[in-house]
């Protein structure tokens, strides 16, 4: 009888601890869903949406460190075009660095640090990592790119290089939460 009670307590504790681990993995994050354009992601508590003129569909930034942000940019692509048809992750990452992150005349320099392909729920994503040199600071960007509904959807998370090591796990979690449908 005592062994059964001990086993039951052990099972309850194990399930409870696993639940805590799952909850803490996403604690401190809020969900954003855009059902019109068909994407969703998690973003940190304490970050607020901001109106930004330009190409971004949505931008959130930290209220304490406003230069830390996430954004979504949507561009049309040819009908029926797939991400792999645009190139490998490295090719697409390089093109993006030259056209959007550090276009000629912007005063910025971008270096593609890492590029990989990920497949989730029958969708292909390219996960890209950049260091970006601006005239007054260095930044670190993570991006997730996918094609959905005939649109190239780019999710970007950015912080200063000075804060990169501290925020890297959080921003990786945020970028990996991005999905299109």
C-alpha positions as CSV (number, residue, x, y, z in Angstrom):
1,X,0.0,0.0,0.0
2,X,2.8,2.4,0.9
3,X,4.6,1.7,-2.4
4,X,1.4,2.5,-4.3
5,X,1.0,5.9,-2.5
6,X,4.7,6.7,-3.1
7,X,4.4,5.8,-6.8
8,X,1.2,7.9,-7.1
9,X,3.0,10.9,-5.5
10,X,5.9,10.4,-7.8
11,X,3.7,10.4,-10.9
12,X,1.8,13.5,-9.7
13,X,5.1,15.3,-9.0
14,X,6.5,14.4,-12.4
15,X,3.4,15.6,-14.3
16,X,3.4,18.8,-12.2
17,X,7.0,19.5,-12.9
18,X,6.6,18.9,-16.6
19,X,3.7,21.3,-16.7
20,X,5.8,23.9,-15.0
21,X,8.6,23.4,-17.6
22,X,6.1,23.9,-20.4
23,X,4.5,26.9,-18.8
24,X,7.9,28.6,-18.1
25,X,9.0,28.0,-21.7
26,X,6.4,30.5,-22.9
27,X,5.9,32.5,-19.8
28,X,6.5,36.2,-20.3
29,X,5.3,36.0,-23.9
30,X,2.0,37.2,-25.5
31,X,0.4,36.0,-28.7
32,X,-0.2,38.2,-31.7
33,X,-2.4,36.8,-34.5
34,X,-3.2,38.5,-37.9
35,X,-5.9,36.4,-39.4
36,X,-6.3,38.7,-42.4
37,X,-2.7,38.2,-43.6
38,X,-2.4,34.7,-42.1
39,X,0.5,34.9,-39.6
40,X,1.1,34.7,-35.8
41,X,3.9,35.0,-33.3
42,X,4.8,35.4,-29.7
43,X,6.3,38.6,-28.4
44,X,7.6,39.6,-24.9
45,X,5.4,41.1,-22.2
46,X,6.2,44.8,-21.9
47,X,6.5,45.3,-25.6
48,X,3.9,47.4,-27.3
49,X,2.7,47.9,-30.9
50,X,3.9,51.1,-32.5
51,X,2.9,52.9,-35.6
52,X,5.8,53.1,-38.0
53,X,5.7,54.7,-41.4
54,X,7.0,52.4,-44.1
55,X,6.7,48.8,-45.2
56,X,6.1,47.1,-41.9
57,X,2.7,45.4,-41.4
58,X,3.2,45.5,-37.6
59,X,6.0,46.5,-35.2
60,X,6.3,45.9,-31.5
61,X,9.1,47.4,-29.3
62,X,10.2,47.2,-25.7
63,X,8.9,50.1,-23.7
64,X,12.2,50.3,-21.7
65,X,14.6,49.6,-24.6
66,X,12.7,51.0,-27.6
67,X,15.4,49.9,-30.1
68,X,14.6,46.3,-29.3
69,X,11.8,45.3,-31.7
70,X,10.0,42.7,-33.8
71,X,8.3,43.5,-37.1
72,X,6.5,41.8,-40.0
73,X,7.0,42.9,-43.6
74,X,4.8,41.5,-46.4
75,X,5.7,41.6,-50.1
76,X,4.0,40.0,-53.0
77,X,5.6,37.1,-54.9
78,X,4.6,35.4,-58.1
79,X,1.5,33.2,-57.9
80,X,2.4,29.7,-56.9
81,X,6.0,30.6,-56.1
82,X,7.7,28.7,-53.3
83,X,10.4,29.8,-51.0
84,X,12.9,27.3,-52.4
85,X,12.3,28.7,-55.9
86,X,13.6,32.0,-54.6
87,X,16.9,30.3,-53.7
88,X,18.7,28.5,-50.8
89,X,18.5,30.0,-47.3
90,X,22.0,31.5,-47.9
91,X,21.1,33.0,-51.3
92,X,17.8,34.5,-50.0
93,X,19.6,35.8,-46.9
94,X,22.2,37.5,-48.9
95,X,19.7,39.1,-51.3
96,X,17.7,40.3,-48.3
97,X,20.8,41.8,-46.7
98,X,21.5,43.8,-49.9
99,X,17.9,44.9,-50.7
100,X,16.2,45.4,-47.3
101,X,18.6,45.3,-44.4
102,X,21.5,47.3,-45.8
103,X,20.6,48.7,-49.2
104,X,23.1,50.8,-51.1
105,X,23.3,54.3,-49.8
106,X,21.8,53.4,-46.4
107,X,25.0,53.7,-44.4
108,X,24.5,50.2,-43.1
109,X,26.5,47.1,-43.5
110,X,24.9,43.7,-43.0
111,X,26.7,40.3,-42.6
112,X,24.8,37.1,-42.9
113,X,25.9,35.0,-39.9
114,X,23.7,32.0,-40.3
115,X,21.0,30.7,-42.7
116,X,19.0,27.5,-42.3
117,X,15.9,25.9,-43.7
118,X,13.1,24.7,-41.4
119,X,9.9,22.8,-42.2
120,X,6.8,23.0,-39.9
121,X,3.2,22.1,-40.6
122,X,4.0,21.7,-44.3
123,X,5.4,25.2,-44.6
124,X,9.0,26.0,-45.3
125,X,10.8,28.7,-43.3
126,X,14.2,30.2,-43.7
127,X,15.8,31.3,-40.4
128,X,18.4,34.0,-40.9
129,X,20.8,35.7,-38.5
130,X,22.6,39.0,-39.3
131,X,24.9,41.4,-37.7
132,X,24.3,44.9,-38.8
133,X,26.7,47.9,-38.6
134,X,25.0,51.3,-38.5
135,X,26.9,54.6,-38.3
136,X,26.2,54.9,-34.5
137,X,25.8,51.3,-33.3
138,X,26.0,47.6,-34.0
139,X,22.8,45.4,-34.1
140,X,21.9,41.8,-34.2
141,X,18.9,40.6,-36.2
142,X,17.1,37.2,-36.4
143,X,14.5,36.7,-39.2
144,X,12.1,34.0,-40.2
145,X,10.8,34.1,-43.8
146,X,8.0,32.1,-45.4
147,X,5.6,32.3,-48.3
148,X,1.9,32.2,-47.7
149,X,-1.1,33.3,-49.8
150,X,1.1,34.5,-52.6
151,X,3.1,36.8,-50.2
152,X,6.6,36.7,-48.8
153,X,6.2,37.3,-45.1
154,X,9.3,38.3,-43.2
155,X,9.4,38.3,-39.4
156,X,12.4,40.2,-37.9
157,X,13.6,40.5,-34.3
158,X,16.3,43.0,-33.6
159,X,18.4,44.3,-30.7
160,X,21.7,46.1,-30.1
161,X,24.9,43.9,-30.3
162,X,25.6,45.0,-26.7
163,X,22.4,43.2,-25.5
164,X,22.5,40.3,-27.9
165,X,24.0,37.7,-25.6
166,X,21.4,38.5,-22.9
167,X,18.4,38.5,-25.3
168,X,19.5,35.7,-27.7
169,X,17.5,32.9,-26.1
170,X,14.3,35.1,-25.9
171,X,14.6,36.3,-29.5
172,X,15.3,32.8,-30.7
173,X,12.1,31.7,-29.0
174,X,10.1,34.6,-30.4
175,X,11.4,34.0,-34.0
176,X,10.8,30.2,-33.8
177,X,7.2,31.0,-32.7
178,X,6.5,32.8,-36.0
179,X,4.1,30.8,-38.3
180,X,2.1,31.5,-41.4
181,X,-1.1,29.8,-42.5
